[in-house]
Each structure stands twice: as C-alpha cells, then as structure tokens.
Amino acid sequence: MNITAQKELAAQTPLRKQGFWLRVQKNWQLHLLMALPVLYLIVFYYAPMYGLQIAFKDFRTRAGIWGSEWVGFKHFIDFFNAYNFWELIKNTLVLSLYTIAASFPIPIVLALMLHVSERKVLKKLTQNVSYMPHFISVVVLVGIVNQILSPIGVATTLYNFFGGVGTAPDIRGSAAAFRHLYVWSGVWQQMGWSTIIYVAALSGVSHELHEAAELDGASRWKRVLNVDLPAILPTICIMLILRFGSTMSVGFEKVYLMQNDLNLSTSEVISTYVYKVGFTKANQQSYGTAIDLFNAVINTIMLVSVNAITSKLTNGEQGLF
C-alpha cells in the first residue's frame, strides 16, 4: 500500500465511524428493540461462561470459584474412566440420531403436502390441528403418554379389542420401548410447529416456475421434486446443520420424566446424568460442569463437521459459514 492510499484510508476512518453513529441515531428504534434480546443473551448465555472454570477446579462453596483448588483435567479424566461412560455416549447419540431421522423429514413432507393442497379449509384445519400439540407442556405430554399406556387405561382396552386377554403389558418400563415412545411422542408434538419455516419458504416460490414446468408437461409430483424442493433446499440444509449442532443435547425434562428404574439402561443420557451427579450429590458441581463442557465441545465439533460436509456436497453453495 503506497503513502497516498494510506492517507486516503486514514481520512475515511473517522467518516466511517461518524457514518455508523449517524445510522444508529437514524434507526434508534430498531437498536432499542434489539437491546432486550442482546441483553438476554449476555445475561443468560455469555455471563454464565464465567462459571465454566469450575470444570478445571475442585469447587468448594465456601472457598468460592477463585478460592477453589485448580485440578486441571482431573474431572474430565474421571468421566472418561467412569464405568458408564460409553453407555451414556451411546444412549445420547442413539436417541438424538433417532430423533433427527424420524422428526426432521416429516415436517418437510407435511409442508409440501400443505403447499400442494388446493383446499384452503382443509389446509387451515390441518395446520391448526398439527400446531396445537406444540403448546402442550412436556409435563402434560408425559402425563398423557402415561395415562394412555397405563395397564388400567386405554392400553388395556385396545389390547383386548385386538384379541389380547387380560391386562396389557406395561411398556413404560420397557428399555427397548423407551426410545420409540420418546421419539414418536416428540414427532407428534412438534411436527406441525416445525413446518412453519418450510411453509414460509415455499410461499416464496415463483408461480411462473410452476407455469413453465406445467407447460413442459411436468406432473404435480415432478413440479414438487424439481421446483418446490430445490427452492427450500437452502432452508433444509441450514436447519439440518443447526439440528446436528445440538446432537448431544437431548432434552433433559422429557427424558427425566419418562425415566424409571426399569428403562434406565437406555434412558440414562448425559443431561440426566449431569443433573444427578451435579445437583443431587454433594461437592460434585465441578464434575457435572466438566461433563457439560465436554458435551458442548462435541456439539461444536458436530456443527462444524456437518457444515463442512454440507458445503462440500453443495460445492460451497449451502452452509452457515
């Protein structure tokens, strides 16, 4: 860079700063509106990072964070050597990947079906009915599942209706059935709500593309495959990348509520284990924090890896970064 260019850049810098503050003053309402969510992120997401250092310390409440003894990677090593380490990893990964495989494609298919439908009344009715379960709390949802599957409830009635004799088996205590109950009850609850973003993306598809494809003799199915699906492909890629970014973060509340001594071999995941060792046992906060930090690192690796794979498969056209 020559001397003239350096002088021009130095002269432009104050103007850029001045221009920034002019834009802030001009759009102060938008910046004020943005201040609350930014403050929320700082208070609940960034400020708690200060406490992550206890994962590398032997935390004692009386000594405080700074006064606790530094132990390095001791708690991480203890977790890696734990008798149930691989079982926790397996249960978490299997449950999360099963959830992705079952719940991710269904909202896309439902959104395409709603977009194709020309019956407005049926379309709105389907949307409203499929959205409603999203507003049911996890506690109520698990209560509904327990009531339906209870041997003294609907399960026995259906069991006898289809030829069974006596009381229906209680599958709530089955380790093999836990994953299916967890995943498909979640699909029922969230599939309608998850279609919103895809329906919004499909609303931006140009009608001219459909008209051109129809003139070329394309059937409705061909137009879905060659017009609608490619139009929402960027949205699908971004949602899939973000979903894989929380692979290890299996929902704690629902798993914990559906968990019992009989299905513990498949229902004990990292989030429930962290709660049990970090909050129900004395002087285990550092150990629980170390496990949670390990979980976050794995999620970050998954996010970066899936984003890189997606970018490579799409020649860099899709991806978060």
N, C-alpha and C positions, 0 to 999 in steps of 0.2 A: 504494500500500500504506500503510495507516494505522499509527500507532505501536503499537497493540495487536497487530496482525498481525506486525509486525517483532519484537516481544518474544517472541511465540509461536514464530516461526521460529528465533530465536536460542537459545531454550530447547531446541528439538527437535534442533538440530545436534549437540550433544555426545551426545545419546541415540542419534542415528543412527550416529555413529562408534562408540559403545560397542556398539551392536547388531551392527555389522559385525564387530568383533573377537570378539564372542561367537559369531557364526556361523562364523568361522574356527576358533575353538577347538573348537566342537562338531563341525565336519566337517574336522578337521585331516588325516584320512587322505586325503580327496579332494583337498585342496590339496597335500599331499605328492605324490600321484600325478600331479597336474598340473604339478608343479615341473619334472620332467625334460623334457617336451616344450616347456615355456616356455623353459627354459634352452637347449634345442636350437635354437629359433627365434632366440633372442637371439644365440647364438654364430655360427650359420651363415647367418642371413638379415639380421639388423639390424647386427651388428658390422661385417661387410664393407662396409656402406654408407659407412663412413669413407673407404675407398679410392676411392670414386667421384669424388672431387675430382681425381684424376689425369687424368680426361677433359678437364679445363679447364687442365691444366698440361702442360709438356713434361717428362715424368717422366724422371729420371735416377737410376739405382740408388744411386750414391754420394751424391748430394745428398739422397735421401730424398723423401718426399711433401711435407713442408713446405719443404724447400730447393729444390725444383724451380721453374722459372720459370713464372709464370702466363701463359697464352696465350689465355684466353677460349674462344671457339667455333671456334678455328682447326681443330681436328681434325674437328669436325662439318662444317665447310665443305669440308675436303679430301675427306671421304667423299661429300658431296653432289655434288662435282665429279669424283668418280672415274669412270673410263671404263666400269666395270661396275656402277655404282650401280643403274640401272634394271633391269638383268638380275638382280641379286641380289634386289631387291624383288619382281620378277615371279616368279622361281623360288620364293622363300619363300612368297608369297601363294598361288600356284597349287598348290603341294604341300600347304600347310596346308588350304586350302579344299577341295581334292580329298579329303584325308583326312577332313575333317569330313563332307562329303557322302556318302562311302562308309561310314565307320565309325560315324557317330552313329545312323542309323536301325536298323541291323542288330541291335544288342543289344536295342533296344525290341521289335522283331518277334520275336526269339528268346525274350525274356522272356514275351511274350504267348502264344506257342506253348507254352512250358513250363507256363504258368499254366492254359491251356485243357486240356492233356493230362490224361487221367484214368488213364493207365497209369503207375503210380508207378515201376516198374522201368525202363521206357524213359526216363522223366523224369530219374531219378537218373543213369542211364548217360549220357544226353546232357549233363547238367550236368558230370559228371566229365570226360568226353572233351573238352568245349569249354573247360574251365578249364585243362587241362594245359598247352597251349602258352604260357600266361602265364608259367609258371615256367622257360621256356627263356630263357637269356640272349641279349642282342642279338648277341653274337659268334657263338654257336652257331647262332642263327637265320640269320644271313647266311651262315654256313658251309653250312647245309643248302640254302639257295637256290642258292649257287654250285655245290654238288655236283649238284643236280637239273638246273640249266641248263647245266652244262658240256657242251661238244660230245662229250666222251668218256664222258659219264654217261647218266643216264636220258633226257635230252632227245633224243639221237640215236635211242635205242630207240623212243621214242614217235613221233619224226619218221618213221622208217622204217615203223612199224606203220600209220600213217595215209597211207602212199603216197609218202612222201619218199624220195629216193635220195641215198645218201652221208651225209656228216656234217651234223648240224643246225647252222643258223646260231647264232652266239654272241650272244644278245640281251642279255647282261650289259653289253656295250659299246655298246648302242644308246641314244642320248639320248632317243628317243621312248618306249622301253620302260621307262626308269628309274622314272618316276613311277608307272606301273602296278605294277611289281614292288615298289616301296616301300610303296605304299598297301595293296595286297591281301594282301601278306605280313603287314602290320600288322593288317589286319582279321582274318585267320585266327588270329593270335596273341592278340588282345585281346578278340574279340567275346564269348567265354564269360565272361571275368572281368568285363567291363563290364555284364553282365546282372544281377550280384548285387544292385545297388542297386534295379533295377527289379523284380526278383523280390521283394525285401523290401517294396517299396511296394505291390505287388499283393497281398501276403499280408494287408494291412490292409483290403482291400476287403470290405465287409459282404456276407455271403451273403444277407441279406434283400433287398438291392437286386437281386440276380440272381433271387431267387424272385419278387419283384414284377414284374420285367421278363418273366420266363418266363410268369407268369400272364396278362400282357397280350399274349402271343403273340409275343414277340421271339425271333428265332432266336439261335443261339450267336454268329454273326457280328455281329448287331445288339447283343447284350449286350457284346461286346468293344468295339464302337465307342462305345456310349452309357453303359457302366458302367465297364469296366476302363480304357479310355484316358483318360477325364476324371479318373479317380481318381489316375493317375500323371502328369497334365499338369503340376502344380507341380514335381515332381521333374525332368521333362523340361526345363522352362524353366530351372531353376537349373543343370542340367548343361550345357545349351547355352550359357548365359551364361558359365559358367566355362570352357568349351571355347574360346569366342571370345576369352576373356581371355588365351589363350596362342597366338593366331593366328600371331604372328611367331616363336614359339619352337619351330621344327621340331626334332625330336630330332637332336642332333649325332652321337651314336655311330653310329646306323644309317646315316645319310646318308654319313658319312665312310667307313664300312666298305664301302659299296656303290659309292662314288665311284671313278672311274678317268678317265684322260685322254680317253677316247672319249665319255663321257657328261657331261663337265664342263659343257657348255652348259646342261643342265637340272638338274644335281645340285649345282651350287655355290650354296649358300644362305648366309644371313647368319651362322649359327652356325659353319659350316665356314670361312667367310672370316675371321671374328674369330679363330678358332684359328690360322689360317695367318699372319695379319699380327701377331697379338698375342703368339704364343708361339714361332713359328719364325723370326721376323725380329727383329733387334736394335733396341732403342730404339723399338719400336712399341707398347708397352703402353698408352700414352695413347690412341693411335689406336684400338686394339681396344676399350678401355674406353668411348670415345666412341660407337662403333658399337653396343656392347651396351646402353649407356644409351639411345640412340635407339630401339633395339628395345623396351626396357622401356616407354618413353613411348608408343609405338604400341600396345603390348598394353593399356596402361591406357586409352587412348582407345577402343580396340575394346570393352573390357569395359564402360565407362560407356555407350557408344553402344548396344550391343546390349541392355544392361539397360534403358535409356530406351525403346528401341523395343518391347521385350517388355512393359514396364509400360504403355505407351500402347495397344498392341494388346489387352491384357487388362484395360483400364480400371483399372490400378493394382493388380490382384489378385495378379499374379505379378511377381517381380523380387527381386534381392538387397537393394536399398536404394531 
